[in-house]
Amino acid sequence: MKTRITELLGIKHPIMLAGMNWVTEPKLVAAVSNAGGLGILATAHLTPEETRRQIREIRELTDKPFGINQALFLPTSSRNVEIAIEEKVPIVNYSYGKPWFVEQVHEYGGKVIGTIVVARHAVRAEQLGCDAISITGHESAGHGGDVTSLVLIPIVANKVRIPLLAAGGFYDGRGLASALVLGADGISMGTRFIMTKESNIHPHWKQLILNATEGDTLYSNRFDGEPGRVLKTKGAEDMMRSLGFPIVKGVTGALHVKQMLGLSWRELLAAAFTREITEYGSYGPQNIFQQLRMAGGTIGQEKAIFNGDEKLGFMFSGQCVGGVNDIPSVSEVMERIVTQAEKVLEAAGKKYTRG
Ligand SMILES: Cc1cc2nc3c(=O)[nH]c(=O)nc-3n(C[C@H](O)[C@H](O)[C@H](O)COP(=O)(O)O)c2cc1C
């Protein structure tokens, strides 16, 4: 299946692995790239040294194109992007901020993909020289905006000329076909890829997702300070109900983030008062309370991903949990989606009679 995205990125199938901290580690990234898609390594939770090591690890597992995904509001963000540039990573995908590195990436032939949740940020990303845009709809796991993919994709497609990836709610061939019809050139998936053999998430959590219906997610800023969607579990419902601000969780989380990213006290404090530049990216943490919730959220996510803890942990999950009913290999997922998309696109052409 050739689209503007496969041509631009040099991949076989128009499918991207969405960046997911702690989840899109080298094995999963390489599996997606080797299967003909675009594997993306999320680096926001990594120190610069870990970022370099994991990029090199991916190169040992695949010779196909891959990318990194970096949120731009953290103290380690610039250094992580610089390392990706030094290592000539083919694709740099960013969220939350201004892509100051577009020219540097273009110099070695790399491409930049901006992540957006509102149309005006897509226009800005194109003006700043981005090569493609990933559009995140409300159905999405994690930080989708207020508008659904169905509405957002054609609106963005009418406003920009660069290729588009649709994220949020895509998990099968009908979804890929619809995204193409709506004006996108490919899809980016998170929830579908966490439910694969190669994904490292805890088996208990995979079982929770297998049991879930499309109504079993919650969308709130209670989880990590940003409006986001998680799987509906006892722990997540408790977080929705709790009164008052979880200050102890926030401070414990901040200390955890300090250690995780190897930050100095000064860098930690500076991060706490970062203001998001709303002109460029998705909204982003705008005050210290959001930052504290986000810091506390890091511990909750790790508890879910690594320990399968549904009482104290939470995991980003999209509404498509209701349609994800098995745990195949990455290559099976890719083949299945592309084959079904081709079939339904052909069938759709025969479904109506002009007249
Ligand atoms: C377990 C999990 C973790 C995620 N972590 C991140 C993250 O760290 N940063 C980010 O920008 N998006 C994150 N996302 C969101 C994805 O990048 C992507 O936007 C989303 O999964 C697309 O929607 P879908 O799940 O319906 O495919 C995460 C998603 C999941 C399922």
The ligand as an ORCA input file, in Angstrom:
! r2SCAN-3c Opt
* xyz 0 1
  C       0.107      2.626     27.211
  C       0.175      3.914     26.466
  C       1.130      4.847     26.801
  C       1.209      6.061     26.121
  N       2.189      6.931     26.456
  C       2.319      8.081     25.756
  C       3.398      8.944     26.020
  O       4.226      8.646     26.876
  N       3.507     10.104     25.318
  C       2.596     10.426     24.343
  O       2.734     11.475     23.704
  N       1.544      9.614     24.079
  C       1.400      8.449     24.744
  N       0.382      7.596     24.437
  C      -0.566      7.964     23.372
  C      -0.095      7.457     22.005
  O       1.091      8.112     21.613
  C      -1.149      7.679     20.911
  O      -1.424      9.059     20.764
  C      -2.450      6.961     21.167
  O      -2.216      5.677     21.691
  C      -3.244      6.827     19.882
  O      -4.527      6.359     20.135
  P      -4.950      4.796     20.152
  O      -4.491      4.266     21.447
  O      -6.417      4.825     19.996
  O      -4.232      4.121     19.017
  C       0.286      6.364     25.097
  C      -0.666      5.402     24.749
  C      -0.731      4.188     25.402
  C      -1.743      3.165     24.975
*
